Amino acid sequence: MKKYTHLFFDLDRTLWDFDKNSRDTMNILFDKYNLLERGIPSADLFFSVYTEYNDKLWDQYRKGLVEKEVLKVKRYELVLSHFGILNSEMASIFGQEYLEILPTLTAVFPGTHKMLDALVGKYHLHIITNGFEEVQDIKMAKAGLTQYFEQVITSEAAGVRKPDQKIFQYALEQCGATKENSIMIGDDLPVDIIGAADYGMDQIFFNPFGKKHDFTPTIEISELLQICDVLS
């Protein structure tokens, strides 16, 4: 295995368990605003519909087709209207409170801290994230991740979002790294892995759920602790 000195991690769904934390946040809001009494059958169904709309809007956001402030509220307008609740004020409140609660939750993927403990000091560790800048630092601090990373590169600071090659170039410049001594680690095949590959950077595809695909990353793993083995 070639010698890497800089490891670039995605944050959401790679280290920080976005789906669990998001579901828990939505459950809190579902109960707080008595959505069962408003005719929504269950918190699980509410979250499932929300996820569908949110994923579509995030895809548009990554492509620059929708603005951040629009996304924050529009996803709740869509899911509430799906269940017959036409209430823009409630959607705005949901958007605000979701982003207040979400980053305070602390679920991470199994092996996250043990893996980072083994890597810190041996490598320069960094984050590259498309997540909203104002919540990423809170997420990392609450989940006990901040101390491991030298640089947190956000798409808002870079001015472009993954998979745009410019964000990888920006990250390397900010961290004093090169393509040759760097590797990108993430769960999103098109965004993290193919994006880095198109830039000419090696990749570790974190695929915990065994998603089928026809791309060949530099390395593929199903558990985070495998990173320690493949880089040793």
C-alpha positions in Angstrom: 0.0 0.0 0.0 1.3 3.4 -1.0 2.1 5.9 1.8 -0.6 8.4 2.5 0.0 11.3 4.9 -3.3 13.1 4.5 -6.6 11.4 5.1 -9.8 13.3 4.1 -13.0 12.1 5.6 -16.6 12.9 4.7 -18.6 13.6 7.9 -22.3 12.7 7.5 -23.0 9.0 7.0 -19.3 8.2 7.1 -18.4 9.1 10.7 -21.5 10.9 12.1 -24.6 8.8 11.8 -26.8 11.3 10.0 -29.7 9.0 9.4 -30.1 8.0 13.0 -29.6 11.5 14.3 -32.0 12.9 11.7 -34.6 10.3 12.5 -34.3 11.0 16.3 -34.7 14.7 15.6 -37.8 14.2 13.5 -39.3 12.0 16.2 -38.8 14.8 18.7 -40.5 17.3 16.4 -43.3 14.8 15.5 -44.2 14.4 19.2 -43.7 18.1 20.1 -46.1 19.3 17.4 -48.7 16.4 17.9 -48.5 15.4 14.2 -50.3 12.1 15.0 -53.3 14.2 16.0 -53.0 16.2 12.8 -53.6 13.0 10.8 -50.1 11.7 10.1 -50.2 8.0 10.8 -46.7 7.5 12.3 -43.4 9.1 12.9 -41.8 6.4 10.7 -44.0 7.3 7.8 -43.4 11.0 8.3 -39.6 10.4 8.3 -39.7 8.2 5.2 -41.6 10.8 3.2 -39.4 13.6 4.6 -36.3 11.6 3.5 -37.6 11.3 0.0 -38.2 15.0 -0.4 -35.0 16.0 1.4 -32.8 13.7 -0.8 -34.3 15.3 -3.9 -33.7 18.8 -2.7 -30.2 18.0 -1.5 -29.4 16.7 -5.0 -30.6 20.0 -6.4 -28.6 21.9 -3.8 -25.4 20.1 -4.7 -26.0 21.0 -8.4 -26.6 24.6 -7.5 -30.3 24.5 -8.5 -31.8 25.5 -5.1 -30.5 27.9 -2.5 -29.6 26.8 1.0 -32.3 29.0 2.7 -34.9 27.6 0.3 -34.0 24.0 1.0 -34.2 24.6 4.8 -37.9 25.3 4.6 -39.1 23.8 1.4 -38.4 20.2 2.5 -40.8 20.7 5.4 -43.4 22.5 3.3 -43.4 19.5 0.9 -43.6 16.8 3.6 -46.4 18.6 5.5 -48.4 19.3 2.4 -48.0 15.6 1.4 -50.1 14.8 4.5 -52.5 17.6 3.8 -51.0 20.2 6.2 -50.6 23.5 4.3 -48.8 25.6 6.9 -45.8 27.6 5.8 -45.3 28.9 9.4 -45.0 25.4 10.8 -42.6 24.5 8.0 -40.4 27.4 8.9 -40.5 26.5 12.6 -39.6 22.9 11.7 -36.7 24.1 9.6 -35.3 26.2 12.4 -35.8 23.7 15.2 -34.5 20.7 13.2 -31.2 22.5 12.7 -31.1 23.4 16.4 -31.7 19.9 17.6 -29.9 17.8 15.0 -26.3 18.8 15.6 -26.6 18.2 19.3 -27.2 14.5 18.8 -24.2 12.2 19.0 -24.6 8.9 17.2 -21.6 7.9 15.2 -20.9 4.8 13.2 -19.4 1.8 15.1 -15.7 2.0 15.5 -15.4 5.7 14.7 -13.5 6.8 17.8 -11.4 3.7 18.0 -10.4 4.1 14.4 -9.6 7.8 14.8 -7.6 7.1 18.0 -5.5 4.7 16.0 -4.9 7.1 13.1 -4.4 10.5 14.8 -0.8 11.4 15.1 0.2 9.0 12.3 -1.7 10.9 9.6 -3.0 14.4 9.1 -6.8 14.0 9.4 -9.2 16.4 7.7 -12.9 16.7 6.9 -14.5 17.6 3.5 -18.2 18.2 3.9 -21.2 19.5 1.9 -23.1 20.0 5.2 -24.3 23.4 6.4 -21.3 25.2 7.8 -23.1 26.5 10.9 -23.9 23.1 12.3 -20.8 21.0 11.4 -18.6 22.3 14.2 -21.4 21.7 16.7 -21.9 18.1 15.4 -18.2 17.4 15.7 -17.9 18.9 19.2 -20.9 17.1 20.6 -19.9 13.8 19.1 -16.3 14.0 20.4 -14.7 14.3 17.0 -13.2 17.8 16.9 -9.9 16.9 18.5 -9.0 14.5 15.7 -9.1 16.9 12.8 -6.7 19.6 11.7 -8.9 21.1 9.0 -12.7 21.1 8.3 -13.3 22.0 4.7 -16.9 23.0 4.0 -18.5 23.5 0.6 -19.6 26.9 1.7 -16.0 28.0 2.4 -14.8 26.4 -0.8 -17.5 28.0 -2.9 -18.3 24.6 -4.6 -19.8 21.3 -3.5 -18.6 17.7 -3.8 -18.4 16.2 -6.4 -17.0 19.3 -8.1 -13.2 18.8 -8.5 -12.6 22.3 -7.3 -13.5 21.4 -3.7 -10.8 18.7 -3.6 -8.3 21.1 -5.1 -9.3 23.7 -2.5 -9.0 21.1 0.4 -5.5 20.0 -0.7 -4.3 23.6 -0.9 -5.7 24.5 2.5 -4.0 21.5 4.1 -0.7 21.6 2.3 -1.4 18.2 0.7 -1.0 16.7 -2.7 -3.0 14.2 -4.7 -0.2 11.7 -4.3 -0.1 11.7 -0.5 -3.9 12.0 0.0 -6.9 9.7 0.1 -10.6 10.5 0.3 -12.8 8.4 2.6 -16.6 8.6 2.2 -19.9 6.7 1.9 -21.4 8.5 -1.1 -20.2 6.8 -4.3 -21.0 9.6 -6.8 -20.2 12.5 -4.5 -17.2 11.4 -2.4 -15.6 8.6 -4.3 -16.2 9.2 -8.0 -15.8 12.9 -7.3 -12.3 12.3 -5.8 -11.4 9.8 -8.6 -12.3 12.3 -11.3 -9.9 14.7 -9.6 -7.2 12.1 -9.6 -7.2 11.4 -5.9 -7.3 7.9 -4.3 -10.4 6.9 -2.4 -11.7 4.5 0.3 -15.4 3.7 -0.3 -17.2 3.1 3.0 -20.0 0.8 2.0 -21.5 -0.5 5.3 -24.8 -1.7 3.8 -23.2 -3.5 0.8 -24.7 -1.3 -1.9 -24.3 -2.8 -5.4 -22.3 -0.8 -7.9 -20.1 -1.2 -10.9 -17.4 1.3 -9.9 -13.9 0.2 -8.8 -12.7 2.5 -6.0 -9.1 2.3 -4.8 -10.2 0.5 -1.7 -13.7 -0.6 -0.4 -14.6 -1.3 3.2 -17.7 -2.2 5.1 -16.4 -1.3 8.6 -14.5 1.8 9.7 -11.9 -0.1 11.6 -10.8 -1.8 8.3 -9.2 1.6 7.5 -6.5 0.9 10.0 -5.7 -2.4 8.4 -5.7 -1.3 4.8 -3.5 1.7 5.5 -1.0 -0.2 7.7 
